Amino acid sequence: MLGIPRAKINGLRLAAFLTEDSLSQFNSHLSNAFKGLNQSACEVKLYVDNKVITVQVMMSINDDGLECLTVLTDITARKQTEVKLKLAASVFSHAHEGILITDIRGNILEVNDTFSQITGYSRKEAIGQNPRILKSGRQSDDYYKDMWKTLKEHGYWSSEIWNRRKNGDIYPEMQSISAVSDALGQVMHYVSMFSDITHLKAHQEQLEHSAHHDILTGLPNRILLANKLTLAIKQSQRHGKILALAYIDLDGFKKINDSYGHNTGDQFLIDISAKFEQSLRAGDFLARIGGDEFIAVLSDLDNINECEPVLQRILTAASQNIICNDNILKVSASIGVTLYPKNGSDPDLLLRQADQAMYIAKDAGKGCYRFFDIGPSEADRTRREGLERIRQGFEKKEFVLYYQPKVNMKTNEVIGAEALIRWKHPQQGILPPGGFLPIIEGHLISIKIGEWVIDTALKQMSIWQTQGLTIPVSVNVGASQLQSGNFVTHLAGALAAYPEIYPELLELEILETSALEDVIQVSKLMNTCVKMGVKFALDDFGTGYSSLTYLRRLPADILKIDQTFIRDMLTDPSDLAIVKAVIGLANIFNRGVIAEGVETKAHAEKLLSLNCTIAQGYGISRPMPADDFPLWLESWHINPIWTA
């Protein structure tokens, strides 16, 4: 036990092997033994071979009272087992999960305190019962058959399940069951552990609701609309009914926001959406898809005339006075209507048709509704065909991104690139944005394409990063995309999809004129995005009507001087004055500035003399496919235009 040969142990004191905390206990026990006091064995710790063991000490004094016979028993293994048993008992008692143990027949043998807290059954009430006392009735017999089949085949089962508390409440839990076998592999017990996930399920349902409903009004959002519209079309198809889709846009809502603030505007939207819902029939539904844009789906119609009273009620509701914060507010509504099956069955197509009809209603004087495809003009038909061709091209992945470098003309460093969309048209070749973006302006497809641009740019940045090229990229964001209601959510999701890309490497370019349409709202959106880490640039700066007034409100890092001013500044004093003014504003407000449209060495030299060092343009490089960018980067360092 002590690891010392018998011949050498004579003369050694046992105390020499005792740990410090055992020495006094041993001496006291020894003293009592010589005094003839009856006492039980004691436990002490000894140092043996550089480790500590626990021994039980039994002492017996001989008849003359001069010698003590000491018997040492190594109980280290037993003590370790006791510790493990105590630990297991503590874990069992204090575990946050409910635990129950049954025999092979399913009779409950033991439960812990958490079991009682969750189920309401005390230990006394549970022992001897079968776990069926918790059965909720929500799971089928097949569910339990599969559970036992899995247990028998694998010895383990885990799933989400609904159970019933003692008071009758049904609750969700995450449960696992393990079969416990003896040394021969025979199952002797089952151990079940479970957690009450009521709060988790509630949170999950809250997230689900938030993902599918408008936060402000509680109405279905664009995502839920797509699902409900698809189901409504299928139901109309089965029953041979007509479905009407109404695109509702408020006339004059922007003035409310501008005059009374966004808090009043938000309350107005809440109130008017409630009025719209009251105007619908049972079975119809309303969704909010943008700032002041709603979609009403009227189903189960036998003829077109049945939807017109509903449309008229919506118009009436929109035109009624609404009191918000002691202000009497009034707007009107323009409604575009399309019909299934007359105009098709594709949900996206029907939305676009209703959108187009809504603009026809606005052109007709607002405060009215118009049906899609009633005597369209040639211009309307051409635009509609153009929209449809763009949609098809987008679905066929005919759109690509080209990248135009941005350089520091003073250091010759390439400091970033702008992602520019191109359409690889099967008949017309590569089309620049001017060939198709004006057609989709203000339509749903423009938002989808804008989201695709952000996603594709981030994907390309990730690819370049794996190649050792880390470079900031800017993308253009349209006004309708920025204020679509889903912009922040989509941007957050896109950034989360590429965690290896630092958000500050992504720059969002918005037109100055777009930003000035609703400075307060755009500023809020921009600030939300800035908190994510992305940067902003005001594109075509200098073309707006109140640049100085609103510049402080917009959290833009960069001002981009419009290329028309750069191109003609060498010959037109007015354009040169504007360029100087923008550079001066950038310095005053501590913003960066970049010149677009640098085409010649003379442009570059003039800008450098004005202390504008960042530029892009055909004189530096035309936009190029992503695969060409790394090769261009190598050659650029060799021969920048102003040193050629």
Long-range contacts (C-beta under 8 A, 24 or more apart in sequence): 1-48, 1-53, 1-55, 1-72, 1-74, 2-46, 2-48, 3-48, 3-49, 14-70, 17-46, 17-47, 17-48, 18-44, 18-45, 18-46, 18-47, 19-44, 19-45, 19-46, 19-47, 19-52, 21-45, 22-46, 26-57, 29-57, 29-59, 30-59, 30-68, 33-59, 33-60, 33-61, 33-68, 34-61, 34-65, 34-68, 36-61, 36-65, 43-75, 43-79, 54-79, 95-193, 96-195, 97-193, 97-194, 97-195, 98-173, 98-193, 98-194, 98-195, 98-196, 99-191, 99-192, 99-193, 100-126, 100-131, 100-191, 100-192, 101-189, 101-190, 101-191, 101-192, 102-130, 102-131, 102-189, 102-190, 102-192, 103-188, 103-189, 104-187, 104-188, 104-189, 104-190, 106-130, 106-131, 106-190, 109-189, 118-165, 118-171, 118-173, 118-194, 118-196, 119-163, 119-165, 119-166, 120-165, 120-166, 120-167, 121-166, 125-166, 131-192, 134-163, 134-164, 134-165, 135-163, 135-164, 136-162, 136-163, 136-164, 136-170, 137-164, 138-162, 138-170, 147-177, 151-177, 151-179, 151-190, 155-179, 155-181, 155-187, 160-197, 161-194, 163-194, 171-196, 171-198, 172-196, 172-197, 172-198, 172-200, 172-201, 173-197, 214-287, 214-288, 214-485, 216-266, 216-269, 216-270, 216-288, 217-269, 217-270, 217-273, 217-288, 219-273, 219-277, 219-286, 219-287, 219-288, 219-294, 220-285, 220-286, 220-287, 220-288, 221-287, 221-288, 221-289, 221-485, 221-486, 222-287, 222-289, 222-485, 222-486, 224-287, 225-287, 225-289, 225-295, 225-297, 226-347, 228-285, 228-287, 228-297, 229-295, 229-297, 229-347, 229-350, 229-351, 230-347, 232-285, 232-297, 232-299, 233-340, 233-345, 233-347, 235-299, 235-300, 236-299, 236-300, 236-340, 236-341, 237-341, 237-345, 239-300, 241-299, 241-300, 241-301, 241-302, 242-301, 242-302, 242-303, 242-304, 242-306, 242-307, 242-339, 242-340, 242-341, 242-342, 243-297, 243-298, 243-299, 243-300, 243-301, 243-339, 243-340, 244-297, 244-298, 244-299, 244-301, 244-304, 244-307, 244-337, 244-338, 244-339, 244-340, 245-295, 245-296, 245-297, 245-298, 245-337, 245-338, 245-339, 245-340, 245-350, 245-351, 245-353, 245-354, 246-295, 246-296, 246-297, 246-298, 246-307, 246-311, 246-314, 246-335, 246-336, 246-337, 246-354, 246-369, 247-293, 247-294, 247-295, 247-335, 247-336, 247-337, 247-351, 247-354, 247-355, 247-357, 247-358, 248-276, 248-293, 248-294, 248-295, 248-296, 248-314, 248-318, 248-333, 248-334, 248-335, 248-358, 249-292, 249-293, 249-294, 249-333, 249-334, 249-335, 249-358, 249-362, 250-292, 250-293, 250-318, 250-331, 250-332, 250-333, 251-331, 251-332, 251-333, 251-334, 251-362, 251-366, 251-367, 252-330, 252-331, 252-332, 253-291, 253-292, 253-331, 254-292, 254-517, 254-518, 256-329, 256-331, 257-518, 257-520, 257-521, 258-518, 260-324, 260-325, 260-327, 260-329, 261-520, 262-520, 262-521, 262-524, 263-325, 264-324, 264-325, 264-327, 264-329, 267-324, 267-325, 268-322, 268-324, 268-329, 271-322, 271-324, 272-317, 272-318, 272-322, 272-331, 275-317, 275-318, 275-320, 275-322, 276-314, 276-317, 276-318, 278-317, 279-310, 279-313, 279-314, 279-316, 279-317, 280-310, 281-310, 284-310, 288-485, 289-485, 290-483, 290-484, 290-485, 291-483, 291-485, 291-521, 295-351, 295-354, 304-339, 304-371, 307-337, 311-335, 311-337, 311-369, 315-367, 315-368, 315-369, 318-367, 319-367, 332-366, 332-367, 333-367, 334-358, 334-359, 334-361, 334-362, 334-366, 334-367, 334-368, 334-369, 335-361, 335-368, 335-369, 335-370, 336-360, 336-361, 336-369, 336-370, 336-372, 337-369, 337-370, 337-371, 337-372, 338-371, 338-372, 338-373, 339-371, 339-372, 343-372, 343-373, 348-391, 348-444, 351-444, 352-387, 352-391, 352-443, 352-444, 352-445, 355-443, 355-444, 356-380, 356-383, 356-384, 356-387, 359-442, 383-439, 386-436, 386-439, 387-439, 387-440, 387-443, 387-445, 390-423, 390-436, 390-439, 390-440, 390-445, 391-445, 393-423, 393-425, 394-445, 394-448, 394-449, 394-452, 398-423, 398-424, 398-425, 398-426, 399-423, 399-424, 399-449, 399-452, 400-424, 400-625, 401-453, 401-456, 401-457, 401-460, 401-626, 402-623, 402-624, 402-625, 402-626, 403-460, 403-473, 403-623, 403-624, 403-625, 403-626, 403-629, 404-616, 404-621, 404-622, 404-623, 404-624, 405-616, 405-620, 405-621, 405-629, 405-632, 405-633, 405-636, 406-474, 406-594, 406-614, 406-615, 406-616, 407-614, 407-615, 407-616, 407-620, 407-636, 407-640, 408-613, 408-614, 409-604, 409-607, 409-608, 409-613, 409-614, 409-615, 409-640, 409-642, 410-608, 410-613, 411-613, 412-636, 412-637, 412-640, 412-643, 414-471, 414-633, 414-636, 415-472, 415-614, 416-471, 416-472, 416-473, 416-474, 416-507, 417-471, 417-472, 417-473, 417-474, 417-629, 418-473, 418-474, 418-475, 418-476, 418-509, 418-616, 418-623, 419-453, 419-456, 419-457, 419-460, 419-473, 419-474, 419-475, 419-476, 420-476, 420-623, 421-449, 421-453, 421-476, 422-623, 437-478, 441-478, 441-480, 442-480, 443-480, 446-478, 446-480, 446-481, 447-480, 447-481, 447-484, 447-486, 450-477, 450-478, 450-481, 451-481, 451-490, 451-494, 454-490, 454-491, 454-494, 454-506, 455-494, 455-497, 457-506, 458-494, 458-495, 458-497, 458-498, 458-501, 458-506, 459-498, 460-626, 461-498, 461-501, 461-505, 461-506, 462-498, 462-500, 462-501, 463-626, 464-626, 464-629, 464-630, 465-500, 465-501, 467-630, 469-629, 469-630, 469-633, 470-505, 471-505, 472-504, 472-505, 472-506, 472-507, 472-535, 473-505, 473-506, 473-507, 474-506, 474-507, 474-508, 474-509, 474-537, 475-506, 475-507, 475-508, 475-509, 476-509, 476-510, 476-539, 477-508, 477-509, 477-510, 478-511, 478-514, 479-510, 479-511, 479-514, 479-517, 482-510, 482-514, 482-522, 482-525, 483-518, 483-521, 483-522, 483-525, 487-525, 488-525, 488-528, 488-529, 491-529, 491-532, 491-534, 492-532, 495-532, 495-533, 495-534, 502-533, 503-532, 503-533, 503-534, 504-533, 504-534, 504-535, 506-534, 506-535, 507-534, 507-535, 507-536, 507-537, 507-557, 507-558, 508-534, 508-535, 508-536, 508-537, 509-536, 509-537, 509-538, 509-539, 509-560, 510-536, 510-537, 510-538, 510-539, 510-556, 511-538, 511-539, 511-540, 512-538, 512-539, 512-540, 512-541, 512-542, 512-543, 512-544, 512-547, 513-540, 513-543, 513-544, 515-544, 515-550, 515-554, 516-544, 516-545, 516-546, 516-550, 519-550, 519-553, 519-554, 520-553, 522-554, 523-553, 523-554, 523-555, 526-554, 526-555, 526-556, 527-555, 530-555, 537-594, 540-596, 541-582, 542-578, 542-581, 542-582, 547-585, 548-585, 551-585, 551-589, 551-591, 552-589, 556-591, 557-591, 557-592, 558-591, 558-592, 558-593, 558-594, 559-585, 559-586, 559-591, 559-592, 559-593, 559-594, 560-593, 560-594, 560-595, 560-596, 561-593, 561-594, 561-595, 561-596, 561-612, 562-596, 562-597, 563-596, 563-597, 563-617, 564-597, 566-595, 566-596, 566-597, 566-598, 566-603, 566-607, 566-617, 567-597, 567-599, 567-603, 569-603, 569-606, 570-602, 570-603, 570-606, 579-607, 579-610, 579-612, 580-610, 583-610, 583-611, 583-612, 600-641, 601-641, 601-642, 601-644, 604-641, 604-642, 605-642, 608-642
